[in-house]
């Protein structure tokens, strides 16, 4: 059974057939899904989905792309959403210096505020980091005791070691099936299995041979298969370990 620890079913690309797709998860061996928000509106949509489907959980947070649009009361809104028993994390939060859709100083401020909130709420964080390695590490180190996962990990083994030493989990997507993913594959091969979780980042990051298509949790098995190939393990064992890891990470 698989745990897709990061899939955006609140995304409008699932509007035409969301129910049909989610109804197929049990048959595909997908036991659990976490739907992380990008802003308050998407968090409320994810909350509604989680309430309708027992195997779906959600996270509430403001993504770095949306940081400049965070309202004056956004922390109070996340705090309120976090009271829902299906809310398992603060996220998706972090830094994205590739697109810079929000000014970097705003990204850093909103990120730090949400890290502080996660400590207050005693919830893990779901971190998005792109081309902001050192700033991310500096901000995390300024919040001792923080825990969670760096999703869609694509960094170096050296950075992975720092994050693992801090107690973080690392999430891996269909990127592990891409030909140019050498750094990611090195981390998958070297890191301790007890800190690994798998994800799809649906509707993005579809694994080969579906690259470029709309992704869904129905393809998470391809991530597990590739990790099993790299680690010399059966796919079922990768699925079992990452399911246990995800449950432990999110307290499910």
Secondary structure, 3 states (H helix, E strand, C coil): CEEECCECCCCHHHCCCHHHHHCCCHHHCEEEEEEECCCHHHHHHHHHHHHHCCCEEEEECCCHHHHHHCCCCHHHHHHHHCCCCCEEEEEEEEEECCCCCCCHHHHHHHHHHHHHHHHHHCCEEEEEEECCHHHHHHHHHCCCCCCEEECCCCCCHHHHHHHHHCCCEEEECHHHHCCCCHHHHHHHHHCCHHHEEECCCECCCCCCCCCCCCCCHHHHHHHHHHHHHHHCCCHHHHHHHHHHHHHHHHCC
